[in-house]
């Protein structure tokens, strides 16, 4: 059971980090001829998914350390 929980924590952290990278990429641009990306809806969705998955992973990790 602990191995499955550890893999779940790792996957949640990876999803969270990639979601935050995608969130920044959704609004990136506007320099040196690169057109501005104004995808604020994508930014909000990726930010919420990223932060929530990292928070859940942190809570699960604290649960694993108590076991």
PAKEPA-824745 format. One record per residue: residue number from 1; x, z negated, y of N, C-alpha, C, O in turn. Coordinates in nm, 4 decimals, decimal comma. Example, Ala and Ser with C-alpha at 12.3 -4.5 7.8 and 13.67 -1.06 7.14 Angstrom:
2
   n     n_c1     n_c3     n_c2    ca_c1    ca_c3    ca_c2     c_c1     c_c3     c_c2     o_c1     o_c3     o_c2
   1   1,3190  -0,7800  -0,5690   1,2300  -0,7800  -0,4500   1,3200  -0,7800  -0,3300   1,4236  -0,8465  -0,3319
   2   1,2850  -0,7080  -0,2250   1,3670  -0,7140  -0,1060   1,2900  -0,7870   0,0030   1,3409  -0,8039   0,1138
END
This chain:
67
   n     n_c1     n_c3     n_c2    ca_c1    ca_c3    ca_c2     c_c1     c_c3     c_c2     o_c1     o_c3     o_c2
   1   0,0815   0,0000  -0,1200   0,0000   0,0000   0,0000   0,0857   0,0000   0,1262   0,0524   0,0652   0,2251
   2   0,1964  -0,0738   0,1216   0,2824  -0,0791   0,2393   0,3467   0,0551   0,2686   0,3653   0,0903   0,3851
   3   0,3816   0,1319   0,1637   0,4432   0,2633   0,1854   0,3460   0,3566   0,2550   0,3844   0,4295   0,3464
   4   0,2202   0,3549   0,2124   0,1196   0,4405   0,2750   0,1007   0,4004   0,4217   0,0865   0,4864   0,5086
   5   0,1005   0,2715   0,4483   0,0852   0,2226   0,5848   0,2055   0,2617   0,6707   0,1894   0,2973   0,7875
   6   0,3248   0,2554   0,6140   0,4443   0,2950   0,6886   0,4438   0,4442   0,7193   0,4831   0,4846   0,8288
   7   0,4002   0,5258   0,6251   0,3905   0,6701   0,6505   0,2836   0,6995   0,7559   0,3011   0,7886   0,8390
   8   0,1743   0,6256   0,7527   0,0694   0,6431   0,8527   0,1205   0,6082   0,9917   0,0898   0,6779   1,0884
   9   0,1977   0,5016   1,0023   0,2546   0,4613   1,1303   0,3488   0,5694   1,1823   0,3447   0,6035   1,3005
  10   0,4330   0,6232   1,0954   0,5260   0,7278   1,1363   0,4519   0,8521   1,1840   0,4883   0,9109   1,2858
  11   0,3497   0,8918   1,1121   0,2719   1,0107   1,1507   0,2009   0,9860   1,2842   0,1949   1,0762   1,3678
  12   0,1478   0,8666   1,3052   0,0811   0,8363   1,4316   0,1784   0,8396   1,5490   0,1444   0,8887   1,6567
  13   0,2992   0,7876   1,5286   0,3991   0,7938   1,6353   0,4379   0,9375   1,6671   0,4516   0,9728   1,7842
  14   0,4556   1,0204   1,5657   0,4917   1,1600   1,5879   0,3796   1,2334   1,6604   0,4053   1,3100   1,7533
  15   0,2560   1,2104   1,6187   0,1416   1,2719   1,6866   0,1366   1,2262   1,8323   0,1108   1,3066   1,9219
  16   0,1608   1,0989   1,8556   0,1571   1,0463   1,9921   0,2632   1,1066   2,0816   0,2350   1,1431   2,1957
  17   0,3851   1,1175   2,0308   0,4936   1,1732   2,1121   0,4695   1,3211   2,1397   0,4870   1,3663   2,2528
  18   0,4297   1,3972   2,0376   0,4024   1,5390   2,0594   0,2832   1,5593   2,1535   0,2837   1,6521   2,2344
  19   0,1832   1,4748   2,1439   0,0683   1,4876   2,2339   0,1078   1,4628   2,3787   0,0586   1,5308   2,4687
  20   0,1953   1,3671   2,4017   0,2406   1,3429   2,5384   0,3274   1,4570   2,5898   0,3219   1,4898   2,7083
  21   0,4069   1,5178   2,5030   0,4851   1,6354   2,5423   0,3927   1,7515   2,5762   0,4148   1,8219   2,6747
  22   0,2882   1,7720   2,4943   0,1916   1,8786   2,5221   0,1147   1,8507   2,6507   0,0805   1,9436   2,7238
  23   0,0875   1,7234   2,6787   0,0158   1,6889   2,8018   0,0965   1,7283   2,9248   0,0418   1,7823   3,0210
  24   0,2254   1,7015   2,9214   0,3102   1,7400   3,0342   0,3215   1,8919   3,0422   0,3238   1,9479   3,1518
  25   0,3287   1,9583   2,9285   0,3365   2,1037   2,9275   0,2092   2,1698   2,9774   0,2129   2,2835   3,0244
  26   0,0973   2,1006   2,9679  -0,0294   2,1584   3,0131  -0,0358   2,1716   3,1648  -0,1105   2,2550   3,2160
  27   0,0407   2,0915   3,2371   0,0368   2,0984   3,3834   0,1728   2,1377   3,4405   0,1945   2,1259   3,5610
  28   0,2638   2,1840   3,3565   0,3981   2,2197   3,4002   0,3967   2,3564   3,4693   0,3050   2,4361   3,4493
  29   0,4983   2,3821   3,5497   0,5140   2,5122   3,6142   0,5172   2,4990   3,7650   0,5197   2,3890   3,8201
  30   0,5171   2,6146   3,8305   0,5163   2,6156   3,9756   0,6544   2,6106   4,0377   0,6685   2,5667   4,1519
  31   0,7570   2,6545   3,9654   0,8917   2,6554   4,0196   0,9645   2,7825   3,9738   0,9441   2,8287   3,8616
  32   1,0482   2,8379   4,0597   1,1305   2,9562   4,0320   1,0493   3,0723   3,9749   1,0924   3,1370   3,8794
  33   0,9339   3,0986   4,0318   0,8529   3,2108   3,9876   0,7662   3,1843   3,8665   0,6905   3,2721   3,8251
  34   0,7750   3,0648   3,8078   0,6900   3,0303   3,6938   0,5526   2,9940   3,7477   0,5420   2,9078   3,8350
  35   0,4467   3,0579   3,6976   0,3136   3,0266   3,7509   0,2714   2,8835   3,7163   0,3093   2,8287   3,6129
  36   0,1934   2,8263   3,8045   0,1471   2,6888   3,7867   0,0388   2,6819   3,6798  -0,0561   2,7603   3,6814
  37   0,0533   2,5887   3,5879  -0,0495   2,5634   3,4873  -0,1386   2,4511   3,5383  -0,0932   2,3380   3,5559
  38  -0,2632   2,4821   3,5617  -0,3576   2,3808   3,6108  -0,4568   2,3430   3,5026  -0,5774   2,3389   3,5266
  39  -0,4066   2,3156   3,3849  -0,4934   2,2798   3,2731  -0,5085   2,1276   3,2695  -0,4523   2,0604   3,1830
  40  -0,5852   2,0748   3,3645  -0,5993   1,9305   3,3744  -0,6826   1,8728   3,2611  -0,6607   1,7589   3,2200
  41  -0,7779   1,9501   3,2101  -0,8566   1,9020   3,0965  -0,7673   1,8836   2,9739  -0,7797   1,7836   2,9031
  42  -0,6782   1,9780   2,9484  -0,5838   1,9646   2,8378  -0,4909   1,8462   2,8568  -0,4582   1,7753   2,7617
  43  -0,4486   1,8254   2,9818  -0,3633   1,7113   3,0127  -0,4335   1,5794   2,9802  -0,3747   1,4903   2,9190
  44  -0,5588   1,5681   3,0214  -0,6339   1,4436   2,9978  -0,6565   1,4216   2,8479  -0,6404   1,3101   2,7983
  45  -0,6936   1,5275   2,7764  -0,7198   1,5134   2,6327  -0,5935   1,4769   2,5574  -0,5948   1,3855   2,4750
  46  -0,4828   1,5480   2,5848  -0,3575   1,5173   2,5149  -0,3053   1,3791   2,5516  -0,2471   1,3114   2,4669
  47  -0,3244   1,3359   2,6748  -0,2796   1,2025   2,7147  -0,3588   1,0943   2,6424  -0,3011   0,9967   2,5945
  48  -0,4904   1,1108   2,6341  -0,5726   1,0116   2,5651  -0,5375   1,0055   2,4167  -0,5249   0,8970   2,3598
  49  -0,5216   1,1225   2,3542  -0,4851   1,1251   2,2118  -0,3473   1,0629   2,1908  -0,3278   0,9856   2,0970
  50  -0,2521   1,0962   2,2771  -0,1163   1,0434   2,2630  -0,1086   0,8937   2,2805  -0,0493   0,8239   2,1983
  51  -0,1685   0,8440   2,3873  -0,1623   0,6996   2,4119  -0,2389   0,6205   2,3070  -0,1938   0,5146   2,2633
  52  -0,3543   0,6713   2,2665  -0,4314   0,5970   2,1664  -0,3616   0,5959   2,0307  -0,3647   0,4943   1,9613
  53  -0,2994   0,7056   1,9918  -0,2311   0,7052   1,8623  -0,1071   0,6155   1,8652  -0,0752   0,5513   1,7652
  54  -0,0379   0,6107   1,9774   0,0779   0,5210   1,9869   0,0324   0,3744   1,9860   0,0972   0,2905   1,9234
  55  -0,0765   0,3433   2,0535  -0,1273   0,2059   2,0542  -0,1710   0,1641   1,9138  -0,1419   0,0528   1,8701
  56  -0,2406   0,2531   1,8435  -0,2826   0,2217   1,7064  -0,1615   0,2038   1,6165  -0,1602   0,1145   1,5318
  57  -0,0599   0,2872   1,6334   0,0610   0,2745   1,5518   0,1321   0,1417   1,5792   0,1820   0,0774   1,4869
  58   0,1364   0,1016   1,7051   0,1980  -0,0272   1,7372   0,1203  -0,1436   1,6773   0,1801  -0,2390   1,6275
  59  -0,0117  -0,1367   1,6817  -0,0927  -0,2429   1,6221  -0,0753  -0,2480   1,4709  -0,0674  -0,3563   1,4130
  60  -0,0692  -0,1315   1,4067  -0,0474  -0,1284   1,2618   0,0920  -0,1803   1,2267   0,1099  -0,2485   1,1258
  61   0,1898  -0,1477   1,3100   0,3254  -0,1948   1,2818   0,3343  -0,3458   1,2935   0,4056  -0,4094   1,2157
  62   0,2635  -0,4045   1,3890   0,2643  -0,5504   1,3977   0,1953  -0,6125   1,2775   0,2305  -0,7227   1,2354
  63   0,0959  -0,5413   1,2211   0,0290  -0,5887   1,0999   0,1242  -0,5827   0,9808   0,1232  -0,6731   0,8974
  64   0,2064  -0,4782   0,9711   0,3011  -0,4636   0,8613   0,4079  -0,5737   0,8695   0,4495  -0,6277   0,7671
  65   0,4513  -0,6062   0,9902   0,5547  -0,7088   1,0038   0,5025  -0,8466   0,9666   0,5811  -0,9326   0,9268
  66   0,3737  -0,8702   0,9782   0,3160  -0,9986   0,9410   0,2986  -1,0132   0,7907   0,2895  -1,1244   0,7387
  67   0,2941  -0,8990   0,7206   0,2727  -0,9036   0,5743   0,3977  -0,9505   0,5042   0,3995  -0,9609   0,3816
END
